[in-house]
Amino acid sequence: MRVRQVDQREQGARGISRRGVGGVPEPVRSIVVQVGEIIQLAARVLHSALRYPRGYWRDVVDECYVLVKKGLVPSFATVGFFTFVVSAGAYGILSRLGAEHLMAQFTLTISIREVVAFMAAMVVAGIMGTAITADLGSRVIREEISAFRVLGLDAERLLVVPKMLALVVMTALLAVVSVAAVVACGALVGTVAGDVSFAAYWDSLLRNITAPDLVNLAVKTALMGFVIGVVHSYKGLNVSAGPEAVGRAVNQSVVITFIGIFIVNLGMNAFSLAMYPDMNVLR
């Protein structure tokens, strides 16, 4: 009975969201409707996960294991290579200005604050998010989702909640791994290829990194993981029909996720810098 009520509320909410923008021109209306339905899906998933926090943790662990196996090396390699290239160019500029000692501050500001979360989230979206959309879309085409509802099962709780929680947890953990790659590559450029001692680099890094930086990184990556899970699950559950529709849904979900991650990254950085202006102070 509870599952039927959830399904009825879902259909009613979709109807209200579509009727509420009936006078909006079509290109804008479809975007507004999709955003509204994505927010509704996020609210339903959060309600299900928080109100009944049992029965899905084994699936969450399984999803986390898959993401670690597939995303650990790509995340480390992508962020590390980017940091190495950017740090090499930055060291050349800083050395000409006689400011090699600012190498650690550059690594912290450019990489940890801006690049790590964004690139780690995009790796997760490209590896796990697309797989979620394809999996749910295939289930819709095979009418497995309809079969769940006929049997009185909550498809969103069984399929979406574990994947979303795994994405939230693992996006944050992969960001930590990416931070290690950033520190290692920055130290490699500054100390091995450059004239900065490892002790000076490490001392500058520890003096400039702050607790708000770390909290901002953790919260930001968790929000990005949530956005990835919501968007890709929504696109997978709303596939129309046919394999081509699944492919289009995967492509659309990646684009929407990119925009959402960019907005979250920009908003969280602006909020943290507004709340803690000392993050920009050189120490």
Sequence and secondary structure as in RCSB ss.txt:
>XXXX:A:sequence
MRVRQVDQREQGARGISRRGVGGVPEPVRSIVVQVGEIIQLAARVLHSALRYPRGYWRDVVDECYVLVKKGLVPS
FATVGFFTFVVSAGAYGILSRLGAEHLMAQFTLTISIREVVAFMAAMVVAGIMGTAITADLGSRVIREEISAFRV
LGLDAERLLVVPKMLALVVMTALLAVVSVAAVVACGALVGTVAGDVSFAAYWDSLLRNITAPDLVNLAVKTALMG
FVIGVVHSYKGLNVSAGPEAVGRAVNQSVVITFIGIFIVNLGMNAFSLAMYPDMNVLR
>XXXX:A:secstr
 HHHHHHHHHHHHHHHHHHTTTTS HHHHHHHHHHHHHHHHHHHHHHHHHHS  S HHHHHHHHHHHHHHHHHHH
HHHHHHHHHHHHHHHHHHHHHTT GGGHHHHIIIIIIIIIHHHHHHHHHIIIIIHHHHHHHHHHHHTTHHHHHHH
TT  HIIIIIHHHHHHHHHHHHHHHHHHHHHHHHHHHIIIIIISS  HHHHHHHHHHH  HHHHHHHHHHHHHHH
HHHHHHHHHHHHT  SSHHHHHHHHHHHHHHHHHHHHHHHHHHHHHHHHH GGGG   
